[in-house]
Amino acid sequence: MLALAKMLAVQLGKSLRFQGIDTVNSQEIPVNHIKHKTKITYGSAIALKLSSRLHQPPLDLAEAICVSLKTLNAQGECGFGKIPRDVTVYPLSSGMLQFIFTDVGIAAWLEHLLRHQWTLTALRNGEISLDQFELQYSHARCCSLLSLAHREDLIQLEEPNLRAVLPLKISSTSHPISWLTDQGQLQFTQSYDYQLLMQLVKTVDALFFPLSSPNWVKLAIQLSDNFQQFYRHCRIWGEVKQQTPELAQARLGLVLMTQVILQILLEEKLGIMAPLEL
């Protein structure tokens, strides 16, 4: 499951059915991203939404949902996003539920995203008047970074000849990226690493679990801007490659996901060509 918001909504739906509440489907369960500097955080007001119908105080219902989520996890019913291995969940006094993904959980999601078999629909005719150079530049820069990384054996791509296929794919036989340090924390050291990660999470949620009509132009610009900041401030080669190759690889993993998501936004949503180079 690619969208973290959808995964949480599905698990909340399972939790409610476990309690005998089977009138709510995952699309009706509110799950909202909460802005945080370094943690992937979500909130859900499902307990407040259901409290009057079920004649239960919101906090009591939220606490019961937390218990059932952990019970389902113990029974092996939850899959990815296990409570508490991947996600910490707790009720607030208001009855809101808060979910915080652990670094282990985010590393598992990133690797899942990296190995996903992406397919794109045919390029539409451009219908949007948009200053597209910056978006195309960001996409082309991703491609050039990944091409260089492949030549220097930092990562292994499925197709060494980048002109052969887009979106780019990591080789199915390559080892998983070391997203985590020996202490179990994400490799990233700069705020710009996390800003790009947060924007990827937000954009994937919009693509695969839209709760409203997304503004694709805005999302593409935000992802491009975050990538450009990341590219300026987060080094991959030189000292980083020599002394902390795991960090270099983790950053390249973010670059690869940026290329894929930018291509989807450009070609499928905006009808703009996603170039390999400019």
Order of alpha helices (4+ residues) and beta strands (2+ residues): alpha-beta-beta-alpha-alpha-beta-beta-alpha-alpha-alpha-alpha-alpha-alpha
